[in-house]
Amino acid sequence: MARFKIVGIKRFTGRVDGNDIDSGKLFVECKLDDSRNGKDSHAKGVFTEELKLPSSELVKRLEHLPLPFLADVDTERVGNGKQSREVVLDVRPVAPVVAQPVKATA
């Protein structure tokens, strides 16, 4: 289980090209790797990563919540022997994220 700042959610149910689709996604905030900052490179801040959900049901449970919010996310690594991917099993909202006021500089 990991705690993430959820900044976006998306779901779709319908038919595309004759195939029934039931999908959901979370967009989570992740920290940029700053461990190699030096003279020739620099990274700072955050980016968003997409986590695929097994269906739209988890998104339906979250739609009423204001974004962003903190959530505990249970995942499992699955694969076929050659490729692997992370699958979200459950999402439990923990708390809303309150924006911090920005101090003006002189």
C-alpha positions as CSV (number, residue, x, y, z in Angstrom):
1,M,0.0,0.0,0.0
2,A,1.2,3.5,-0.8
3,R,-0.2,6.9,-0.1
4,F,-0.7,9.2,-3.1
5,K,-2.0,12.6,-3.9
6,I,-4.8,12.0,-6.4
7,V,-5.0,14.9,-8.8
8,G,-7.3,13.4,-11.4
9,I,-9.7,10.6,-12.1
10,K,-11.2,9.3,-15.4
11,R,-13.6,6.5,-16.3
12,F,-15.3,5.1,-19.4
13,T,-17.9,2.5,-20.1
14,G,-19.1,1.9,-23.5
15,R,-18.5,0.1,-26.8
16,V,-15.6,0.9,-29.1
17,D,-15.0,-0.9,-32.4
18,G,-17.3,-3.7,-31.3
19,N,-15.6,-4.2,-28.0
20,D,-17.1,-3.5,-24.6
21,I,-14.9,-1.2,-22.6
22,D,-15.0,-0.7,-18.8
23,S,-11.9,1.3,-17.7
24,G,-10.8,3.7,-15.0
25,K,-7.6,5.7,-14.3
26,L,-6.1,7.6,-11.4
27,F,-3.7,10.4,-12.0
28,V,-1.3,10.7,-9.1
29,E,1.4,13.2,-8.1
30,C,4.9,11.9,-8.0
31,K,8.2,13.6,-7.0
32,L,10.8,14.1,-9.7
33,D,14.1,12.3,-8.9
34,D,16.6,14.9,-7.8
35,S,19.3,12.5,-6.7
36,R,21.5,13.2,-9.7
37,N,21.3,17.0,-9.6
38,G,24.6,18.6,-10.4
39,K,26.5,20.8,-12.8
40,D,25.0,19.3,-16.0
41,S,21.5,18.3,-14.9
42,H,18.8,19.4,-12.6
43,A,15.3,18.0,-11.6
44,K,12.9,19.6,-9.2
45,G,9.2,19.4,-8.5
46,V,6.5,16.9,-9.4
47,F,4.9,15.1,-12.3
48,T,1.7,13.1,-12.7
49,E,1.6,9.4,-13.4
50,E,-1.4,7.4,-14.7
51,L,-2.4,4.3,-12.7
52,K,-4.8,2.0,-14.6
53,L,-7.8,0.5,-12.7
54,P,-9.4,-2.8,-13.3
55,S,-12.8,-1.2,-14.1
56,S,-14.7,2.1,-13.7
57,E,-16.2,1.1,-10.4
58,L,-13.4,2.5,-8.3
59,V,-13.7,5.9,-10.1
60,K,-17.5,5.9,-9.4
61,R,-16.7,5.6,-5.7
62,L,-14.5,8.7,-5.9
63,E,-16.4,11.0,-8.2
64,H,-18.1,12.9,-5.4
65,L,-14.8,13.9,-3.7
66,P,-13.2,17.3,-4.5
67,L,-9.7,17.1,-6.0
68,P,-7.0,16.8,-5.0
69,F,-7.1,14.3,-2.1
70,L,-4.8,11.9,-0.4
71,A,-5.6,8.2,-0.7
72,D,-4.1,4.9,0.3
73,V,-3.8,2.8,-2.9
74,D,-3.4,-1.0,-2.8
75,T,-1.6,-2.3,-5.8
76,E,-0.4,-5.7,-7.1
77,R,2.3,-6.4,-9.7
78,V,1.1,-8.9,-12.4
79,G,2.6,-10.2,-15.6
80,N,2.9,-12.9,-18.2
81,G,6.5,-13.9,-17.6
82,K,7.9,-11.3,-20.1
83,Q,6.1,-8.1,-19.2
84,S,4.7,-6.9,-15.9
85,R,2.5,-4.1,-14.8
86,E,1.0,-2.7,-11.7
87,V,-2.7,-3.1,-11.1
88,V,-4.7,-1.0,-8.6
89,L,-6.8,-3.3,-6.3
90,D,-8.4,-0.6,-4.0
91,V,-8.4,3.1,-3.2
92,R,-9.2,4.5,0.2
93,P,-9.5,8.3,0.5
94,V,-7.8,9.6,3.6
95,A,-8.0,13.4,3.5
96,P,-8.6,16.4,1.2
97,V,-5.5,18.4,0.2
98,V,-5.8,22.0,1.4
99,A,-3.9,24.5,-0.7
100,Q,-1.2,26.3,1.1
101,P,-1.2,30.1,0.8
102,V,1.7,31.5,-1.2
103,K,3.8,34.2,0.5
104,A,4.6,37.2,-1.5
105,T,8.2,38.1,-1.9
106,A,9.5,41.6,-1.6
